[in-house]
Amino acid sequence: MACGAAERGPEPPAFQRHLEASRQSLAHGYGLRSMSELRDQEFGRLAGTVYLDHAGATLFPQSQLTNFTKDLMENVYGNPHSQNITSKLTHDTVEQVRYRILTHFHTTPEDYIVIFTAGSTAALRLVAEVFPWVSRSPENSGSHFCYLTDNHTSVVGMRKMAAAMSVTSIPVKPEDMWSAEGKDAGACDPDCQLPHLFCYPAQSNFSGTRYPLSWVEEVKSGRRSPVNAPGKWFVLLDAASYVSTSPLDLSAHQADFIPISFYKIFGLPTGLGALLVNKHVAPLLRKGYFGGGTAAAYLAGEDFYVPRSSVAERFEDGTISFLDVIALKHGFDALERLTGSMVNIQQHTFALVQYTHSALSSLRYPNGAPVVHIYSDSEFSSPDVQGPIINFNVLDDGGKIIGYSQVDKMASLYNIHLRTGCFCNLGACQRHLGLSEEMVKKHFQAGHVCGDDVDIIDGRPTGSVRISFGYMSTLEDAQAFLRFISTIYLRSPSGQPVPQASISDAGALTSKSDCHSPQEGSCTDPSVCNGSYPDTNIMDLHPFLSKASSIQQTPQDKAAGILNGDLGSHIVTNIYLYPIKSCAAFEVTKWPVGSQGLLYDRSWMVVNHNGICMSQKQEPRLCLIQPFIDLQQRIMVIKAEGMEPIQVPLEEDGEQTQICQSRVCADRVNTYDCGENVSRWLSRFFGRLCHLIKQSPHFQRNARKTPKKGQPPGTAVALSLVNEAQYLLVNTSSILELQRQLNASDKHGKEKSFSRKDLISRFRANIITEGARAFEEEKWDEISIGSLHFQVLGPCHRCQMICINQQTGQRNQDVFQTLSESRGRKVNFGVYLMHSPLDLSSPCFLSVGSEVLPVLKDCGVS
């Protein structure tokens, strides 16, 4: 069960009613074994995780991977275009898999052809390239490309290729298609053979709505016309989402083109799909490009080319991904062995989604307002009309939408994996969320792009939240998700959960908010998550470096000022740098400032075996790694409990270091490896292969976030391995206000409240100030600290890392939850700074005790 899920106990009565309606179909799994046995034996890696993004990608079972690997180890598969024995084995196996695919969809090689592609998107592009379009001309209106607006982006994108052929593209709304039966039947002219193409999804990947498969024959026969256009209609049925959990019978619904992606069905392999082509259509397809393996004969010196007679070979340019095709055989084997049939999967996943929809839609706030708004075109009455997808937005008790990115961040704290955004289906997103074309364009102009976390603009949502079930999903997954929603959002204004009776009356679930143990992945008592900030070694650099090796303590408990009274002097109280990204803070009283910010701040980072940056979001124990910098000896000492300290030089010999590349927040950075010794040290601590890398001194990473004024045109702002800006500043009064809210909400049953030190450490700021009112820093335009001048770039948008206790590495969701509630659901805390151009010809320092002089936006000195 995911972190934060409720302890087992009696469920509220109304929840029991939802459960009883679905219990019989959910309890017995697939007959041969219980769902718990299936999960334990085949999906043990899901322990402690609630995975609800099966519409994005489902998961492969352990036995599928084991058997596939065994197959590869015991057999030699050569290139199928060769003629040797190993190649013959590959060719025959691939052909057997083609037959297996057709059997799975209840058809035969006499009716359909399987063309392997790189995925369903590649299959759609292939259709757009080879369809026998007729261009518009003075003599005729040409072909029409019509597509349902509730289609994946990859279908809509076909219109660009149609436009290149002077073909008219027409989007068709679902409601218009529903009412189209018989309306334009008179337009069918049996003598007109203009080819038109209509595309629609068997299942909406946005809402799970299932459109009638009978439309295939109705459109082809002319009984249902997308538009009034004489000619011959062909139908592309986008089945990628549908076939992941349901059977598709092509003997009954003979679409002309069916694109599919196999990872949606099996989880493995990725990057392999297929286009199923009706044999009656194949002779009409026109191919331009030809690649390796597609030619029966051709000449390099003149335009002579004869395609292969096999349609599949003619359209599969180059060598297909034959090992991935062989993996499909093991996917089919595993699916049949574990579930029995796609009919069983359909029944199981629909029972889950029907139960979850019933419970979720019944959730109410104490004032009667719904907790969620569900976007659907069905009542979840049967799998004929609804797939295992629920799309929704969470509402507050006043009916306002809570942004999807905030829901996503909270879900991640409970180890619940879901999907947010528009899901590459903008047409459905617009229709359900009420977004006009003008709004979408305005959102783009405001900086929102597909896939980002800009969830609310001008009070309107830009997307939503989606959960989806797969064949290995369980009742416990659904219950954990429902407990998460009720625990997080059914809370009183004071932050306390709504009383049990109120939740029961609404048909919701209840839970205790537990914290996550990063070592075990299990839930523990929240009280253990509220430890205080560890004592920090502080390096005093005054005067300059002469005392760099001396250690003294900054007065941590100095009075921080009163929120609504005498604030006292506005000064810097603490300075922190984080030499190793995502590791523990190193506190100083005075420190040099360089071109990238505080000297050596985030100059190093820990990467995994693939060279990917590790953060506390994936590995909370990073906070237990304590770096100390000794400028006199020019070394960094790294410590951790149970480990001998290890030293790393601050600078390496540039001529002997090998440059490697990594990424930080989508930026490519040049780095170098700090050596095998520290790699072994880190690998031993984390129990897996890790490396320590440092940003190359010869590489400059430029900031994307720059001030609107104060910088000469064309001036680049240099960054270390930070996420967004050179500095992060936090105001102590803001900390105290958050502390007040947290401790007020924690007064019932909590043994330990949040300390100021603990909260300061969670926000991982460089500069801590006192003397300003709570959140006043968000109104600053620029500030001066001593002789240094800084531009304020804007607020820091917080992620779930603030829920990690920096002393223990354990999680507690309360900080993020309280901050989200108190700040209007936008989890902003602290402000980013960038220093104005520095004169580095003489040393510059940032010091504790320095006076802070802010300038308000469009005003004057604060």
Buried (B, 14 or more C-beta within 10 A) or exposed (E): BBBBBBEEEEBBEBBBBBBEBBBEBBEEBBEEBBBEEBBEEBBEEBEBBBBBBBBBBBBBBEBBBEBBEEBEEEEEBBBBBEEEEBBEBBBEBBBEBBEBBBEBBEBEBEBBBBBBBBBBBBBBBBBBBBBBBBEBEEEEBBBBBBBBBBBBBBBBBBBEBBEEBEBBBBBBEBEBBEEBBEEBBEBBEEEEEBBBBBBBBBBBBBBBBBBBBEBBBBBBEBBBBBBEBBBBBBBBBBBBBBBBBBBBEBEEBBBBBBBBBBBBBBBBBBEBBBBBBBBEBBEEBEBEEBEEBBBEEEEEEEEEEEBBEEBBBBBBBEBBBBBBBBBBBBBBBBBEBBBEEBEBBBBBBBBBBBBBBBBBBBBBBBEEEBBBBBBBBBEBEEBEBBBBBBBBBBBBBEEBBBBBBBBBBBBBBBBBBBBBBBBBBBBBBBBBBEBEEEBBEBBEEEEBEBEEBBBBBEEBBBBBBBBBBBBBBBBBBBBBBBBBBBBBBBBBEEBEBBEEEBBBBBBBBBBBBBBBBBEEEBBBEBBBBBBBBBEBBBBBBBEEEEBBEEEEEBEBEEEBBEBEEEBEEBBBBBBBBBBBBBBBBBBBBBBBBBBBBBBBBBBBBBBBEEBEBBBBBEBBBBBBBBBBBBBEEEBBBBBBEEBEEBEBEBEBEEEEBEEBEBEBEEBEBBBBBBBEEBBBBBBEBBEEEBBBBBBBEEBBBEBEBBBEEBBEEEEEBBBBBBBBBBBBBBBBBBBBBBBEBBBEBBEEEBEBBBBBBBBBBBBBBBBBBBBBBBBBBBBBBBBBBBEBBBBBBBBBBBBBBBBBBBBBBBBBBBBBBBBBBBBEBBBBBBBBBBBEEEEEEEEBBBBBEBEBBBBEEEEEEB
